[in-house]
């Protein structure tokens, strides 16, 4: 293979802010909720690299096929692998692809094929474009991929803040994760947080139903708190974790939560977590292909404490990312921590975004 730029290449990253950056010269794009991927193509050779610099081809043979057929002969393209459904982007379906059995991957690829959304051009032909401004790279990307169709897309891009605000609000229901802002003068900087991302932020009151010890201090340092919400039938579901604590606070929490550990498992709604789940209730502690080798043991707490957390959005019935601890809610009863407090965003049609 004679790629213009040899893999692996660390993807350029974004830093989180709470608003679009001020000033002129910004290019705005939707933030896709999928798997980041850098694609290297030379003739019929296609190599798909994941965000953590590992090969992705075996998990997305359908994407490899469409990229081989759609991309120009010799390019390096940065983008996102997504699975689009009538209800929006499906991150759960993407996760299922990371499976050790090739037959399973092929079956899933046939049932629910993935797509690729391109948003940067690192090389074209013999030209390494990492050192040229984004405005040039974006123009060349649009020209190079002008004829792509089907499941290969070029992400929409606009200088108009009103358009970016519309993407932020309207297309959340389609599974988009927010808005990315990149200055037109930006060179491609592998591994650097040189872009800006604005994400949806909301708060929720959650039951603290247990915790995990910190890897550097089992028995003395809290690693994360396990969060729960009640559904309409009174079942407590595991919806995520919060782990954003300074080391001193981890130690203090270990002491503060100690009384709640006494007899906690006797009437705990997750005491049966180690048994096969019935598919109707999410509980912590189950191994998966994503957690292989990790210590998922947890300590139950009596269902008495409530905390307020900040989260970006739901993925199905749980928080998509780790929530951020805000404060304890001593004024709130655990039974009041229900799903119905969460804002539900109406679905939006992804094809509106691509203008098709």
C-alpha positions in Angstrom: 0.0 0.0 0.0 1.3 3.5 -0.9 -1.0 5.8 1.1 0.0 9.5 0.9 -0.1 9.6 4.7 0.8 6.3 6.5 -1.5 5.2 9.3 -1.9 5.4 12.1 -2.8 9.1 12.4 -4.3 10.5 15.6 -7.5 12.3 14.9 -7.8 16.0 15.6 -10.0 16.5 18.7 -12.4 19.1 20.1 -12.6 20.9 23.4 -16.1 21.4 25.0 -17.6 24.8 25.4 -21.1 26.0 26.3 -21.7 28.3 23.3 -20.6 28.9 19.8 -17.2 30.7 19.7 -17.4 34.5 19.0 -15.8 36.3 16.1 -15.5 35.7 12.3 -14.0 32.9 10.2 -15.8 30.0 11.9 -17.1 27.0 10.0 -19.9 25.1 11.7 -20.8 21.4 11.2 -23.3 19.0 12.9 -21.6 16.8 15.5 -22.3 13.2 14.5 -22.8 10.5 17.2 -21.0 7.5 15.8 -17.5 6.0 15.6 -14.7 8.3 14.5 -12.8 6.9 11.6 -9.9 7.9 9.4 -10.0 6.3 6.0 -6.9 5.6 3.9 -7.4 4.7 0.3 -5.0 3.8 -2.5 -6.7 2.2 -5.5 -8.6 -0.9 -4.2 -6.8 -0.8 -0.9 -8.9 0.6 1.9 -7.8 0.9 5.5 -10.2 2.2 8.1 -8.6 3.4 11.4 -10.5 3.9 14.6 -10.1 6.8 17.0 -7.8 4.7 19.2 -5.6 3.9 16.2 -6.8 0.3 15.6 -8.1 -1.2 12.4 -11.9 -1.1 11.9 -12.2 -3.0 8.6 -13.3 -6.4 10.1 -16.2 -4.7 12.0 -17.4 -2.7 9.1 -17.1 -4.7 5.8 -20.1 -2.8 4.4 -18.4 0.5 5.0 -15.1 -0.7 3.4 -17.1 -1.8 0.4 -18.9 1.5 -0.2 -15.7 3.5 0.4 -13.8 1.4 -2.1 -16.5 2.1 -4.7 -17.2 5.8 -3.8 -14.0 7.5 -2.8 -11.4 8.9 -5.3 -8.5 6.6 -6.1 -6.0 8.0 -3.5 -7.2 10.0 -0.5 -7.1 10.1 3.3 -10.4 11.2 4.8 -11.5 11.9 8.3 -15.1 11.2 9.3 -17.6 9.3 11.3 -19.2 5.8 10.9 -22.9 6.0 11.7 -26.0 3.8 11.4 -29.0 5.8 10.3 -32.5 4.5 10.9 -36.0 6.0 10.5 -35.7 7.1 14.1 -32.3 8.7 13.8 -28.8 7.6 14.5 -28.5 4.3 16.4 -25.4 4.1 18.5 -26.4 0.8 20.1 -26.4 -0.8 16.7 -22.9 0.5 16.1 -21.7 -1.1 19.4 -23.1 -4.5 18.4 -20.7 -4.5 15.4 -17.7 -4.8 17.7 -18.0 -8.6 17.8 -15.4 -11.3 17.6 -17.4 -13.5 15.2 -17.1 -12.5 11.6 -20.4 -14.3 10.8 -22.2 -12.1 13.3 -20.7 -9.0 11.9 -21.7 -9.9 8.4 -25.2 -10.7 9.5 -25.5 -7.3 11.3 -24.0 -5.5 8.3 -26.6 -7.0 6.0 -29.5 -6.3 8.3 -28.5 -2.7 9.2 -25.7 -1.4 7.0 -23.6 1.5 8.3 -22.8 4.8 6.5 -19.8 7.1 6.4 -19.9 10.9 6.9 -16.8 12.7 5.7 -15.8 16.0 7.3 -12.1 16.5 6.5 -9.6 15.7 3.8 -6.0 15.0 5.0 -4.6 14.0 1.7 -5.5 13.8 -2.0 -3.4 12.2 -4.7 0.3 12.9 -3.7 -0.7 16.0 -1.7 -0.5 16.0 2.1 -3.1 18.6 3.1 -2.6 18.6 6.9 -0.6 21.8 6.8 -3.1 23.8 4.6 -6.0 25.8 6.1 -9.3 24.2 6.7 -11.0 26.5 4.2 -8.9 24.9 1.5 -9.3 21.4 2.8 -13.1 21.8 2.9 -13.3 23.1 -0.6 -11.1 20.2 -1.9 -13.2 17.7 0.1 -16.4 19.0 -1.5 -14.9 18.7 -5.0 -13.3 15.3 -4.3 -16.6 13.7 -3.0 -19.0 15.7 -5.1 -20.3 12.5 -6.8 -20.7 10.3 -3.8 -24.2 9.0 -3.0 -26.0 6.3 -1.1 -24.3 5.7 2.3 -21.3 8.0 1.8 -22.0 11.6 2.7 -20.1 14.9 3.1 -21.2 16.6 6.3 -23.0 19.9 5.9 -21.0 22.9 6.7 -22.0 26.6 7.1 -20.6 29.9 8.2 -24.1 31.0 9.3 -24.6 30.9 13.1 -28.4 30.8 12.6 -28.0 27.6 10.6 -25.7 26.1 13.3 -28.3 27.0 15.9 -31.0 25.3 13.9 -28.9 22.1 13.6 -28.3 22.2 17.3 -32.0 22.5 18.2 -33.8 20.7 15.4 -31.7 17.7 14.7 -31.1 16.5 18.3 -34.1 14.3 17.8 -32.2 12.6 14.9 -29.4 11.6 17.3 -26.9 14.4 16.5 -24.7 15.3 19.4 -24.4 19.0 19.0 -22.3 21.4 16.8 -18.6 21.5 15.9 -16.9 24.8 15.2 -13.6 24.9 13.3 -11.8 28.1 12.3 -11.2 28.5 8.6 -7.4 29.0 9.2 -7.1 25.7 11.2 -4.5 23.2 10.0 -5.0 19.5 10.8 -3.4 18.9 14.2 -3.4 15.2 15.1 -4.2 14.5 18.7 -4.7 18.2 19.5 -8.0 19.6 20.8 -8.0 22.3 18.2 -11.7 22.3 17.3 -14.7 23.4 19.5 -17.8 21.4 20.3 -21.0 22.6 21.7 -23.2 19.8 23.2 -26.6 19.6 24.7 -26.6 19.9 28.5 -29.4 19.0 30.9 -29.7 18.0 34.5 -31.5 15.1 36.2 -32.1 14.0 39.8 -31.0 10.4 40.2 -31.0 7.7 42.8 -27.5 6.8 44.0 -27.9 3.0 44.2 -24.3 1.9 44.5 -20.7 2.7 43.7 -17.5 1.2 42.4 -14.1 1.5 44.1 -11.4 3.6 42.5 -8.7 1.4 40.9 -6.0 3.2 42.9 -7.8 2.9 46.3 -10.1 -0.1 46.7 -11.7 0.3 50.1 -10.7 3.9 50.6 -11.5 5.8 47.4 -14.8 6.0 45.5 -14.4 5.6 41.8 -17.9 6.2 40.5 -21.5 6.4 41.7 -24.1 4.2 40.0 -27.1 6.2 39.1 -30.7 5.0 38.8 -34.1 6.2 37.6 -37.5 4.6 38.3 -39.8 3.8 35.4 -43.6 4.0 35.4 -43.9 0.5 36.9 -41.6 1.3 39.8 -38.5 -0.6 38.5 -35.2 1.1 39.2 -33.0 1.1 36.1 -29.3 1.6 36.0 -28.9 4.7 33.7 -25.2 5.5 34.0 -22.4 6.7 36.3 -20.9 9.9 37.6 -17.2 9.8 38.4 -15.9 13.4 38.1 -14.5 13.8 41.7 -11.2 15.2 42.9 -9.1 12.6 44.8 -9.8 14.2 48.2 -13.6 14.0 47.5 -13.3 10.4 46.6 -11.8 9.7 50.0 -14.4 11.7 51.8 -17.2 10.0 49.9 -16.0 6.6 51.0 -16.5 7.7 54.6 -19.7 9.5 54.0 -21.4 6.6 52.2 -20.2 3.9 54.6 -23.4 3.9 56.7 -25.5 3.3 53.6 -23.7 0.0 52.9 -25.1 -1.7 56.0 -27.7 -4.3 55.0 -27.9 -2.6 51.6 -28.3 -5.8 49.6 -31.2 -7.2 51.6 -33.9 -5.2 49.8 -31.9 -3.8 46.9 -33.7 -3.7 43.5 -30.5 -4.9 41.8 -29.7 -7.8 44.1 -30.4 -10.2 41.3 -28.0 -8.5 38.9 -25.8 -11.5 38.4 -28.7 -13.6 37.0 -29.8 -13.4 33.4 -31.7 -10.2 32.9 -35.2 -10.4 31.6 -34.7 -7.7 29.0 -36.9 -5.2 30.8 -34.6 -3.7 33.4 -31.1 -2.4 33.1 -28.7 -3.3 35.9 -24.9 -2.9 36.4 -22.3 -5.5 36.6 -22.7 -7.5 33.4 -19.7 -8.3 31.3 -19.8 -7.3 27.6 -17.4 -7.1 24.7 -16.7 -3.5 25.6 -15.8 -4.3 29.3 -13.8 -7.5 28.9 -11.1 -7.6 31.4 -12.5 -4.7 33.5 -13.4 -5.0 37.1 -17.2 -4.4 37.1 -17.8 -5.3 40.7 -19.9 -2.8 42.6 -21.0 -2.1 46.1 -24.8 -1.6 46.8 -26.1 1.3 48.8 -29.5 1.6 50.5 -31.9 3.5 48.3 -31.8 6.7 50.3 -29.6 9.3 48.6 -30.3 11.5 45.6 -27.9 13.6 43.5 -28.3 16.0 40.7 -26.2 15.4 37.6 -25.5 17.1 34.3 -25.8 15.0 31.2 -25.9 15.6 27.4 -28.5 13.1 26.1 -30.0 9.7 26.4 -29.0 6.7 24.4 -32.1 4.6 24.6 -32.9 4.5 28.3 -29.5 5.5 29.7 -27.1 8.4 29.6 -24.9 8.3 26.5 -21.8 9.5 28.4 -20.8 9.7 32.0 -22.8 12.3 33.9 -21.2 15.1 35.8 -22.0 15.3 39.6 -23.5 18.7 40.6 -24.8 18.4 44.1 -26.7 16.2 46.6 -30.4 16.7 46.7 -31.4 16.1 50.4 -34.8 17.7 49.6 -35.7 15.0 47.1 -37.1 11.5 47.8 -35.6 8.6 45.8 -39.1 7.7 44.6 -39.3 11.0 42.8 -36.3 10.2 40.6 -38.3 9.0 37.5 -37.8 8.9 33.8 -40.7 11.3 33.3 -38.5 14.2 34.6 -36.3 13.9 31.5 -36.9 16.0 28.4 -37.9 13.9 25.4 -36.8 15.3 22.1 -39.0 14.6 19.1 -37.4 12.6 16.2 -36.2 14.5 13.2 -35.5 13.3 9.6 -31.8 13.0 8.8 -32.5 13.4 5.1 -33.4 17.0 5.8 -29.9 17.6 6.9 -28.4 16.3 3.6 -31.0 18.0 1.5 -32.2 14.8 -0.1 
